[in-house]
């Protein structure tokens, strides 16, 4: 059994991976109901996993930072 993550509403790593990959093609709302967490948690999980997977893709960079 995977360790649950408190900052993600007690989801296990397997559940986090399932949410990120979304092989079932569920909507955010459907995943929130299925895993028993809020839609904000689902969005936060997907955002964090995307940043971990693609660390160089942070979006636009302001000219002052270049």
ZIRA-V579963 format. One record per backbone hydrogen bond with DSSP energy under -1.0 kcal/mol. NH is the residue of the N-H (numbers start at 1). CO is the residue of the C=O. Records with the same first field share a line. If there is no record, write none. Layout:
NH->CO + CO
//
This chain:
5->11
8->5
9->6
10->5
16->12
17->13
18->14
19->15
20->16
21->17
22->18
25->22
31->27
32->28
33->29
34->30
35->31
36->32
37->32
42->38
43->39
44->40
45->41
46->42
47->43
48->44
49->45
50->46
51->47
52->48
53->49
54->50
57->54
58->56
65->62
//
